[in-house]
Amino acid sequence: MITVLVVDDHSYLRAALVDLFSGTDDIQVVGECADGTEVVPAVQNTHPDVVLMDVDMPGMNGVEATRALRAIEPDAQVLMLTGTVSPLPIRQARALGARGYLLKGEDPAELIQRVREVAAGGTVWSGSVAALL
């Protein structure tokens, strides 16, 4: 079973992601965070296989949360998920060891497959994101 921590400041999106993964036989959401400041304690409590991390959040954004997480959990598998394509956070996330960077507008079935790939040790980058690397 692949365990996932969902991090996004929009409660409706977190709920939609939980519903999406609950429809699979091999992925279980073990926690949710509404802000980057919640990520480190949540990972320490739930030990997820994949942290699905929003980029744009108030308080502590996804890049900063990834930096904080990787400082104490260097093997954490972070998969960035965002609605916008911007070169700086893409490069920052990659430099911090994020395993991928996906766009929220992609097919939900693709997201499920991408989570599986990251959990298996792979990296995944949306096509428009890969062009900026």
N, CA, C and O of each residue as an XYZ file, in Angstrom:
532
protein
N       0.843     -1.186      0.000
C       0.000      0.000      0.000
C       0.886      1.247      0.000
O       1.798      1.368      0.819
N       0.617      2.157     -0.909
C       1.330      3.436     -0.993
C       0.600      4.427     -0.102
O      -0.613      4.599     -0.223
N       1.329      5.077      0.789
C       0.708      6.067      1.664
C       1.077      7.468      1.196
O       2.209      7.727      0.790
N       0.091      8.372      1.263
C       0.250      9.724      0.744
C      -0.203     10.743      1.778
O      -1.216     10.556      2.452
N       0.559     11.819      1.894
C       0.168     12.996      2.662
C      -0.195     14.069      1.644
O       0.614     14.400      0.778
N      -1.414     14.619      1.741
C      -1.894     15.638      0.816
C      -1.742     17.009      1.464
O      -2.256     17.251      2.556
N      -1.021     17.914      0.771
C      -0.759     19.252      1.292
C      -1.288     20.274      0.291
O      -0.745     20.417     -0.805
N      -2.349     20.982      0.670
C      -2.925     22.024     -0.190
C      -3.773     22.934      0.675
O      -4.477     22.473      1.574
N      -3.705     24.243      0.398
C      -4.470     25.186      1.216
C      -5.947     25.231      0.852
O      -6.733     25.829      1.587
N      -6.348     24.624     -0.245
C      -7.764     24.610     -0.632
C      -8.421     23.321     -0.143
O      -8.083     22.226     -0.592
N      -9.356     23.472      0.776
C      -9.983     22.292      1.378
C     -10.737     21.451      0.351
O     -10.755     20.225      0.455
N     -11.360     22.093     -0.637
C     -12.087     21.317     -1.646
C     -11.134     20.457     -2.469
O     -11.480     19.336     -2.841
N      -9.952     20.962     -2.754
C      -8.990     20.176     -3.524
C      -8.452     19.022     -2.686
O      -8.295     17.911     -3.191
N      -8.170     19.275     -1.417
C      -7.727     18.179     -0.544
C      -8.784     17.088     -0.515
O      -8.464     15.905     -0.626
N     -10.047     17.484     -0.364
C     -11.140     16.504     -0.328
C     -11.235     15.734     -1.648
O     -11.456     14.523     -1.652
N     -11.066     16.441     -2.758
C     -11.130     15.780     -4.067
C      -9.987     14.780     -4.231
O     -10.183     13.696     -4.782
N      -8.799     15.141     -3.756
C      -7.666     14.230     -3.849
C      -7.862     13.001     -2.966
O      -7.541     11.884     -3.371
N      -8.385     13.208     -1.769
C      -8.682     12.074     -0.889
C      -9.682     11.141     -1.575
O      -9.505      9.923     -1.564
N     -10.726     11.711     -2.169
C     -11.716     10.897     -2.891
C     -11.072     10.165     -4.062
O     -11.345      8.986     -4.286
N     -10.225     10.854     -4.803
C      -9.560     10.241     -5.948
C      -8.750      9.026     -5.522
O      -8.865      7.958     -6.122
N      -7.938      9.185     -4.493
C      -7.087      8.079     -4.054
C      -7.876      6.976     -3.359
O      -7.452      5.820     -3.373
N      -9.008      7.306     -2.755
C      -9.815      6.269     -2.094
C     -10.422      5.317     -3.117
O     -10.863      4.226     -2.758
N     -10.450      5.711     -4.372
C     -10.952      4.845     -5.429
C      -9.919      3.865     -5.950
O     -10.199      3.111     -6.881
N      -8.737      3.864     -5.368
C      -7.690      2.927     -5.784
C      -7.536      1.833     -4.735
O      -7.937      1.993     -3.583
N      -6.954      0.730     -5.155
C      -6.709     -0.378     -4.226
C      -5.354     -0.290     -3.548
O      -5.093     -0.994     -2.572
N      -4.481      0.588     -4.074
C      -3.108      0.572     -3.598
C      -2.597      1.902     -3.041
O      -1.419      2.007     -2.699
N      -3.458      2.918     -2.942
C      -3.039      4.208     -2.405
C      -3.965      4.613     -1.273
O      -5.188      4.564     -1.405
N      -3.366      5.014     -0.154
C      -4.128      5.449      1.010
C      -3.614      6.804      1.477
O      -2.412      6.988      1.663
N      -4.531      7.754      1.665
C      -4.157      9.053      2.219
C      -4.070      8.906      3.731
O      -5.041      8.519      4.381
N      -2.895      9.218      4.290
C      -2.678      9.066      5.725
C      -2.737     10.389      6.477
O      -2.663     10.418      7.705
N      -2.873     11.491      5.725
C      -2.962     12.787      6.382
C      -3.165     13.897      5.380
O      -2.956     13.736      4.178
N      -3.585     15.042      5.921
C      -3.818     16.233      5.116
C      -3.249     17.430      5.860
O      -3.307     17.503      7.087
N      -2.695     18.372      5.093
C      -2.186     19.624      5.648
C      -2.743     20.778      4.822
O      -2.851     20.687      3.599
N      -3.094     21.864      5.508
C      -3.625     23.044      4.832
C      -2.561     24.114      4.634
O      -2.823     25.131      3.992
N      -1.370     23.902      5.171
C      -0.318     24.912      5.121
C       1.024     24.206      5.225
O       1.133     23.129      5.811
N       2.032     24.824      4.654
C       3.361     24.238      4.702
C       3.919     24.059      6.101
O       4.752     23.181      6.327
N       3.469     24.883      7.050
C       3.973     24.761      8.420
C       3.536     23.455      9.086
O       4.121     23.043     10.087
N       2.519     22.811      8.538
C       2.001     21.564      9.116
C       2.726     20.324      8.588
O       2.540     19.225      9.111
N       3.546     20.500      7.559
C       4.112     19.349      6.853
C       5.081     18.529      7.705
O       4.931     17.311      7.801
N       6.054     19.165      8.312
C       7.074     18.405      9.057
C       6.445     17.556     10.159
O       6.720     16.358     10.218
N       5.606     18.127     11.041
C       5.006     17.263     12.064
C       4.122     16.167     11.475
O       4.080     15.054     11.999
N       3.421     16.475     10.397
C       2.554     15.454      9.785
C       3.372     14.301      9.224
O       2.986     13.142      9.372
N       4.490     14.599      8.585
C       5.348     13.541      8.053
C       5.939     12.726      9.192
O       6.010     11.500      9.103
N       6.359     13.385     10.254
C       6.920     12.666     11.397
C       5.889     11.761     12.061
O       6.247     10.727     12.625
N       4.617     12.136     12.002
C       3.553     11.328     12.613
C       3.038     10.218     11.707
O       2.625      9.168     12.199
N       3.055     10.432     10.384
C       2.419      9.473      9.471
C       3.387      8.695      8.595
O       3.028      7.631      8.091
N       4.604      9.193      8.397
C       5.628      8.530      7.581
C       5.101      8.105      6.199
O       5.154      6.925      5.855
N       4.595      9.061      5.412
C       4.031      8.697      4.106
C       5.115      8.309      3.101
O       6.275      8.701      3.229
N       4.710      7.539      2.113
C       5.616      7.196      1.024
C       5.809      8.384      0.086
O       6.896      8.582     -0.458
N       4.747      9.175     -0.100
C       4.779     10.326     -0.994
C       4.088     11.504     -0.316
O       3.015     11.355      0.270
N       4.716     12.679     -0.402
C       4.101     13.926      0.052
C       3.686     14.674     -1.205
O       4.532     15.115     -1.982
N       2.387     14.814     -1.401
C       1.846     15.535     -2.554
C       1.680     16.985     -2.122
O       0.769     17.312     -1.361
N       2.570     17.861     -2.612
C       2.751     19.202     -2.063
C       2.315     20.294     -3.034
O       2.831     20.387     -4.148
N       1.361     21.118     -2.604
C       0.996     22.315     -3.353
C       2.176     23.274     -3.308
O       2.960     23.256     -2.359
N       2.303     24.107     -4.327
C       3.392     25.076     -4.365
C       2.962     26.395     -3.734
O       3.652     26.925     -2.863
N       1.828     26.921     -4.169
C       1.378     28.241     -3.711
C       0.431     28.108     -2.522
O      -0.741     27.761     -2.674
N       0.967     28.391     -1.336
C       0.152     28.353     -0.114
C       0.524     29.553      0.741
O       1.673     29.995      0.727
N      -0.442     30.082      1.485
C      -0.109     31.164      2.414
C       0.716     30.622      3.584
O       0.757     29.415      3.825
N       1.352     31.508      4.284
C       2.188     31.071      5.411
C       3.510     30.565      4.884
O       4.406     31.355      4.586
N       3.641     29.264      4.766
C       4.848     28.643      4.226
C       4.478     27.955      2.917
O       3.649     27.045      2.907
N       5.085     28.383      1.817
C       4.749     27.779      0.528
C       5.364     26.384      0.407
O       6.108     25.941      1.282
N       5.044     25.710     -0.682
C       5.491     24.340     -0.869
C       6.987     24.174     -1.017
O       7.547     23.167     -0.583
N       7.643     25.151     -1.624
C       9.101     25.069     -1.763
C       9.756     25.174     -0.390
O      10.648     24.390     -0.066
N       9.322     26.131      0.410
C       9.888     26.278      1.758
C       9.552     25.071      2.635
O      10.385     24.631      3.428
N       8.352     24.541      2.499
C       7.975     23.350      3.269
C       8.832     22.155      2.852
O       9.222     21.342      3.691
N       9.120     22.053      1.562
C       9.991     20.976      1.083
C      11.391     21.139      1.652
O      12.013     20.161      2.066
N      11.890     22.370      1.676
C      13.218     22.641      2.258
C      13.248     22.216      3.733
O      14.184     21.544      4.166
N      12.235     22.603      4.491
C      12.176     22.247      5.913
C      12.072     20.735      6.101
O      12.714     20.163      6.982
N      11.267     20.104      5.272
C      11.080     18.660      5.377
C      12.366     17.912      5.037
O      12.770     17.006      5.766
N      12.998     18.283      3.951
C      14.208     17.588      3.523
C      15.356     17.767      4.526
O      16.255     16.927      4.591
N      15.331     18.854      5.306
C      16.362     19.075      6.320
C      16.290     18.025      7.418
O      17.318     17.656      7.985
N      15.103     17.543      7.725
C      14.980     16.545      8.788
C      14.639     15.149      8.280
O      14.876     14.159      8.972
N      14.087     15.071      7.082
C      13.745     13.790      6.456
C      14.307     13.787      5.030
O      13.547     13.946      4.074
N      15.614     13.609      4.872
C      16.231     13.743      3.546
C      15.713     12.753      2.504
O      15.856     12.988      1.304
N      15.122     11.667      2.946
C      14.616     10.670      2.000
C      13.147     10.862      1.653
O      12.574     10.044      0.932
N      12.535     11.917      2.148
C      11.118     12.170      1.864
C      10.902     12.299      0.362
O      11.659     12.986     -0.324
N       9.879     11.643     -0.138
C       9.540     11.670     -1.559
C       8.468     12.734     -1.777
O       7.291     12.496     -1.504
N       8.871     13.902     -2.267
C       7.963     15.027     -2.451
C       7.601     15.146     -3.926
O       8.468     15.160     -4.799
N       6.306     15.230     -4.178
C       5.776     15.434     -5.520
C       5.008     16.748     -5.504
O       3.968     16.857     -4.854
N       5.516     17.738     -6.214
C       4.887     19.057     -6.246
C       3.655     19.021     -7.150
O       3.649     18.357     -8.186
N       2.617     19.745     -6.742
C       1.375     19.836     -7.510
C       0.926     21.286     -7.483
O       0.720     21.851     -6.409
N       0.773     21.894     -8.655
C       0.458     23.318     -8.698
C      -0.456     23.639     -9.873
O      -0.631     22.838    -10.792
N      -1.026     24.822     -9.816
C      -1.882     25.286    -10.897
C      -1.165     26.193    -11.867
O      -1.723     26.542    -12.907
N       0.050     26.583    -11.557
C       0.772     27.519    -12.421
C       2.164     26.998    -12.742
O       2.755     26.226    -11.987
N       2.662     27.439    -13.873
C       4.017     27.075    -14.293
C       4.885     28.322    -14.165
O       4.668     29.320    -14.852
N       5.856     28.249    -13.285
C       6.774     29.359    -13.076
C       8.184     28.773    -12.919
O       8.385     27.875    -12.100
N       9.146     29.257    -13.677
C      10.481     28.649    -13.666
C      11.170     28.607    -12.300
O      11.800     27.602    -11.970
N      11.069     29.664    -11.504
C      11.807     29.697    -10.243
C      11.406     28.578     -9.283
O      12.284     27.841     -8.835
N      10.114     28.411     -8.942
C       9.794     27.317     -8.014
C      10.071     25.933     -8.591
O      10.362     24.997     -7.846
N       9.983     25.799     -9.904
C      10.309     24.504    -10.522
C      11.777     24.178    -10.271
O      12.111     23.074     -9.840
N      12.638     25.130    -10.538
C      14.078     24.913    -10.330
C      14.405     24.714     -8.852
O      15.231     23.873     -8.499
N      13.749     25.495     -7.991
C      13.982     25.347     -6.555
C      13.559     23.967     -6.077
O      14.288     23.312     -5.333
N      12.385     23.527     -6.500
C      11.884     22.216     -6.086
C      12.831     21.108     -6.550
O      13.135     20.183     -5.798
N      13.278     21.212     -7.765
C      14.198     20.208     -8.288
C      15.509     20.211     -7.502
O      16.034     19.149     -7.164
N      16.037     21.400     -7.212
C      17.282     21.505     -6.454
C      17.137     20.921     -5.050
O      18.103     20.413     -4.482
N      15.937     20.995     -4.498
C      15.677     20.450     -3.165
C      15.405     18.955     -3.181
O      15.220     18.346     -2.127
N      15.379     18.364     -4.357
C      15.188     16.921     -4.456
C      13.763     16.473     -4.650
O      13.466     15.294     -4.461
N      12.856     17.382     -5.025
C      11.483     16.961     -5.319
C      11.528     15.913     -6.422
O      12.336     16.006     -7.346
N      10.668     14.929     -6.322
C      10.653     13.816     -7.278
C       9.832     14.130     -8.514
O       9.802     13.342     -9.460
N       9.159     15.288     -8.511
C       8.390     15.663     -9.682
C       7.640     16.950     -9.458
O       7.605     17.496     -8.355
N       7.038     17.423    -10.540
C       6.320     18.697    -10.521
C       5.195     18.566    -11.530
O       5.433     18.538    -12.737
N       3.971     18.485    -11.033
C       2.808     18.257    -11.875
C       1.846     19.435    -11.813
O       1.866     20.224    -10.868
N       1.009     19.539    -12.832
C       0.015     20.601    -12.886
C      -1.360     20.072    -12.473
O      -1.728     18.945    -12.805
N      -2.105     20.893    -11.753
C      -3.414     20.485    -11.251
C      -4.425     20.223    -12.356
O      -5.398     19.504    -12.129
N      -4.229     20.776    -13.530
C      -5.179     20.602    -14.619
C      -5.049     19.299    -15.379
O      -5.787     19.074    -16.338
N      -4.135     18.439    -14.978
C      -3.925     17.189    -15.696
C      -4.993     16.153    -15.345
O      -5.732     16.306    -14.374
N      -5.054     15.119    -16.140
C      -6.005     14.027    -15.963
C      -5.796     13.356    -14.597
O      -4.671     12.995    -14.253
N      -6.870     13.189    -13.822
C      -6.735     12.545    -12.500
C      -6.102     11.157    -12.568
O      -5.351     10.782    -11.667
N      -6.389     10.397    -13.607
C      -5.778      9.069    -13.728
C      -4.262      9.186    -13.866
O      -3.520      8.331    -13.381
N      -3.813     10.240    -14.523
C      -2.375     10.487    -14.642
C      -1.755     10.754    -13.279
O      -0.661     10.271    -12.987
N      -2.451     11.522    -12.441
C      -1.937     11.830    -11.105
C      -1.769     10.542    -10.294
O      -0.762     10.365     -9.607
N      -2.732      9.669    -10.373
C      -2.641      8.386     -9.657
C      -1.400      7.628    -10.125
O      -0.632      7.124     -9.305
N      -1.206      7.549    -11.422
C      -0.051      6.836    -11.963
C       1.254      7.511    -11.560
O       2.236      6.834    -11.257
N       1.269      8.829    -11.554
C       2.487      9.566    -11.186
C       2.851      9.335     -9.727
O       4.032      9.213     -9.401
N       1.866      9.274     -8.848
C       2.125      8.971     -7.436
C       2.741      7.584     -7.317
O       3.680      7.379     -6.548
N       2.220      6.647     -8.069
C       2.790      5.292     -8.061
C       4.244      5.302     -8.522
O       5.089      4.622     -7.940
N       4.531      6.069     -9.563
C       5.895      6.141    -10.085
C       6.858      6.741     -9.059
O       7.972      6.247     -8.890
N       6.434      7.797     -8.380
C       7.282      8.418     -7.358
C       7.489      7.451     -6.195
O       8.603      7.330     -5.686
N       6.448      6.773     -5.777
C       6.578      5.806     -4.680
C       7.545      4.685     -5.040
O       8.192      4.114     -4.162
N       7.645      4.372     -6.317
C       8.561      3.325     -6.779
C       9.976      3.846     -7.004
O      10.857      3.095     -7.424
N      10.199      5.147     -6.721
C      11.533      5.708     -6.836
C      11.778      6.518     -8.105
O      12.891      6.990     -8.336
N      10.754      6.680     -8.917
C      10.921      7.421    -10.158
C      10.739      8.920     -9.978
O      10.433      9.402     -8.888
N      10.934      9.641    -11.067
C      10.675     11.075    -11.096
C       9.674     11.356    -12.210
O       9.657     10.673    -13.233
N       8.839     12.376    -11.993
C       7.804     12.707    -12.966
C       7.707     14.222    -13.108
O       7.648     14.946    -12.114
N       7.690     14.688    -14.344
C       7.622     16.115    -14.628
C       6.601     16.326    -15.727
O       6.672     15.673    -16.768
N       5.654     17.225    -15.516
C       4.704     17.584    -16.569
C       5.493     18.069    -17.780
O       6.578     18.632    -17.638
N       4.938     17.847    -18.977
C       5.625     18.239    -20.199
C       6.009     19.698    -20.235
O       7.135     20.032    -20.602
N       5.083     20.585    -19.855
C       5.389     22.013    -19.876
C       6.406     22.391    -18.815
O       7.121     23.382    -18.964
N       6.476     21.621    -17.758
C       7.459     21.860    -16.703
C       8.836     21.387    -17.153
O       9.835     22.080    -16.959
N       8.879     20.214    -17.749
C      10.154     19.643    -18.194
C      10.854     20.576    -19.174
O      12.083     20.635    -19.209
N      10.082     21.298    -19.962
C      10.671     22.216    -20.936
C      11.418     23.368    -20.252
O      12.277     23.997    -20.869
N      11.095     23.651    -18.975
C      11.736     24.742    -18.248
C      12.944     24.309    -17.429
O      13.633     25.145    -16.846
N      13.198     23.023    -17.386
C      14.318     22.515    -16.579
C      15.645     22.726    -17.263
O      16.685     22.355    -16.720
